[in-house]
Amino acid sequence: MARGSLVCVGTGLKMAGHISVLSRSYIEHADLVFTLMPDVHTQAWIERVNSSVVNLQQFYAQGGEIKSRRQTYRQMVDAILQSVRAGKQVVGAFYGHPGVFACVPHMAIAQAKSEGFAAHMEPGISAEACLWADLGIDPGDYGHQSVEASQFMFFNYQPDVTAYLLLWQIALAGEHTLTKFNTTEARLQILVEHMLQWYPADHRVAIYEASNLPVLPPRIDWLKLEQLPFARLTAASTLLVPPSKTKEYNLTLLQKLGITPADMG
C-alpha cells in the first residue's frame, strides 16, 4: 500500500484567483481533499478541480447543538489523519492562509509528522495581506501588532501606540466558551473601555473585511473607537487601529551610532 502524506494549502481570499499554481496542483492530484471554506463559491470551485472532496464543515455544531470548537477541531484532525493512515495522498484546503488563525492545519501536520508521515504546509494569501493592499498601508512605515481580540482582553498586552494594531476575530471579543460565534455589546464596551488607556474615545478605527469575489469590494468602515460596540460585525471582521502617537527618536542609541535626527532626513 502507498505511504500516505498530507499537504495543507491556502486558497487565499478570492475564489480561484488567489491560490498559487503549486497549491492548485496539489489539489488536482490529491487522492482526497478536505476543505474548510466559509463560502459556497470556493467550495464548488474546489469540487470542480477534484471530485474527491470531504467538507469539514460537517463537524461544527448542527441545529441547536452546543459543542465546543475544541471538540470540532479534534474531529476534523481525526478525519484527515484516518485518510493519511490509509495510504492516501491527502490535501487539506483552507481559506486564506492555512497557518494563520487556523489551528486544524497545524494540528493535523504535527500529528502526521509524529506518526512518521510526510506532511507540510503551503502558504496562501491571508486577510492581513489583503488589508494592507486594500487600505494602501505599508506596515513597514510604522510597524504593527497582530493579536486575536479575546487574547488582547484576557492577557496583559501593552499595545505600541506608535504602530498599527490589528485585532482579529473582533466579532468574538471576550467569548471564552468556544461554543458561540458572536459577542455582545457589553463585551465590546469592556474592550473599548480597556483600550481607552491608550487611545482617545474619538480615535478613528476601521472594520475591515476582505472581498472573497473579484466583483465585490472589500468592506472598510471607519468609525470612532467609542462607536465599536454598536457596529455590525461578522466572522470576517478585523479591527484596524491606526497609531495614536508619533514615534520618538532613541537619542541615546543614535548617539552611540554617531547619528543625529537630522541625518535621518
N, C-alpha and C positions, 0 to 999 in steps of 0.2 A: 504494500500500500504506500502511496506517495506520502511524503512528510508534509504535514500541514504548516501553514505560515499565515501571518497576519500583517496587513498594512492598513493603517488608519490615515485617510486622506481628508483634506478640506475642500469643500466645493465652493468656497467663497460666499459672497452675499448675493450676487446677481446670477440668476438661473443660467447655467451653461456658459456664461461669459467670463466668470472669474476663475474657473477651475484650470489648473495647469495641464499641459499636454501629458506630463508624466502621470498625474493623478487620474486623468481620464483613461489613460491606457491601463492602469491597474484595475479600474472598474470594468472596463471592457473585457479583460482577460480573466477576471476572477471566477472561481467556481461558485462563489456565493457572496453577495453584497448585503451587508447590514446597513440600514440607513437610519438617521435621526435628523429629520428635516422639519422645520416649522411651517413650510408651505407646500401645498399640493403640486405646484408647478415644477419645483425642483425634483420632488419625489417622482413625478410622472416622467420627467426627462431621464432620470437615472434608470427607470424601468424600461425605457426605450433603448438605452445603451446596453443594458444587461437584464435579461428577463428573469434571472435567478436572484430575487431580492426579498429580504425579510425586513419589514418595517418595525423598528424598535419602539415606536410609539405605543404599541400594544401593551407594554409593561407598565405604563402610567396608570394611576387610579382611574377607574371607569365609573361613570354614573355618580352615585353618592358615596362611593367607597372612600374611606380615609386610609391613606397609605403613605408612609414615609418615602421620600425620594431616595433615601439611602437603600431601602429595600429594592426599589425600582432599578437603581443603578447596578446593584449586585446581580439582579436577574438578567439585565442586559449583558453584563460581562459573562455570566454563565452561559448564555445562549451563544455568544460569539465563540467562547472557548470550546464548547462542545463540537462545533464545526471544525475548529482548528485541530482538535484531538482526533477527529475523524479523517484527517489527512487532506482536508480541503484547503485550497488557496483562497483565503478569506480577505475581504476588504471591508473595512468599516468606513462609510462615507458620512461625514459630519458637516453640518452647516458652518460656514465661516472658516476659522482656523481650528483644526481638531484638538489643538493643545491649549486653547485659550478659553477659560471658563467652561471647560468640558472635561469632567472627571472620568467618564467612561472610557475614552480612548487611552488615557494614561493608565487606568486600572487594567484594561484588557492587555495592553502591551506588556506591562510589568508582569502580569500573571503568565502570559505566553512565554516570555523570556525565562521566567523562573522554572518553567516546565521544559525548557530546552528547545523551544520553537523559535524560528526566525521571526522577528517582529520589529517594525519600525513605523515612524510617522512621517508623512509628507505634509508640508505646511500649506495653508490656504490664506486667502485674503480675509483679514479679520474686520470686524466692525470698527476697531480702532484705526486701521489703515484707511478705511473709507471716511472716517470722521475727519482726519487731517486733510484729506483731499477735498471733501465737501465744504469744509469751513475755511479752507485756504490758510491753514495754520502749519507752520514748521515747528514741531516740538523742540527742535534743536535751538531755537531762539531763546527760550526761557526754561526749558526742561519741563518734565511733567511727572506727576504721581498717578498711579492707577490702582484703585482699591475697590473691592466689592463693597457696596453701600452698607450692608449689615455689619461686615467686619469693621468698617470705619466707625460704626456706632458701638460695637461690642468691645473694641480694644482701644488702647491709648495711642491712637495715631496723632501725630503732630504735623499738619499739612504745611508745606512750604508755600507761603502766600505770594512768593515772587514767581512761582511756577504754575502751570496749569494743573488742575486736579480733575481726574475722571472718576466718577462714582458709578460703578457698573450695577446692573440689576436694581436700579433705583425703585422700581415698582415692587420690590420685595424688601425694602428697607425696614429693618427691625424684626423681620419674620424669622423665627428661630426653630419652628417645629418641622420644617421641610415637608409639610403636608398641604400648604396653601400656596397660591400663585399670585397673591396680591397683598398689599399692605393697607394701612388705614391713614386717614388724615391726621389722627392723633399721633401716630408713629412718625409721620413725616414732619409734623410740628416739632416733635422732640429732636429730630435730626436738624431742623432749621435752628432751633434754639442752641443746639450744640455747636453749630457752625458759626453762630454769631460771636463766638470767642475770637474768631479770626477774620470774619468778613462782615461788612455792614449789611443791614437788612435790605437795602436797595441795590445791593451788588447784582449786576446783570449776569445771569447764568443761562445756559441753553439746554433744552431737552432735545436730544439727538436720536434719530432712528435712521439707519442706513436703508436705502432702497433695495428691494430684492428683485425688481423688474426694471429693465432698461427704460421703459416708458414712464416710470414713476419717479418723481423727485424725492430726495431724502426729506425727512422731517427735521426742521431746525426751528424751534420755538424759543425765542428769547423772552425772559421774564425776570422779575426781581426775585431774589432769594426768598423773601418772605411770602411770595405767592406760590411756592412749590407745593405746599400741602393740598392746594386746590387744583393743581394741574392734572390734565389727562395723561395717565401713564400706562404703558403696555409692557409686555415682556421684553420688547426690543428697545426700551428706552434707556438711554445713558445720560447722566447729568455731567455737563461740562462746566467747570468753574474756572473762569479766567483768573490770572493773577490780580491781586488787590493792592499790591505794593511793588515798587520798582526794586531792582537788585541794587545792593550796595557793594562797593569795592572792598576787597580784603586788603587794606593798605599795608598791613604787616607783611603779608605774603608777597605782595607786589614789590615792596622794598627789598625783600630778600632776593627777588628775581631781577632787581635792577630796573623795574618798570614803573612808570607813573600812569595815572588815569589818562593823561593827555596822550600817552603813547598808544592807547587803545583805540584812538580815533573817535 
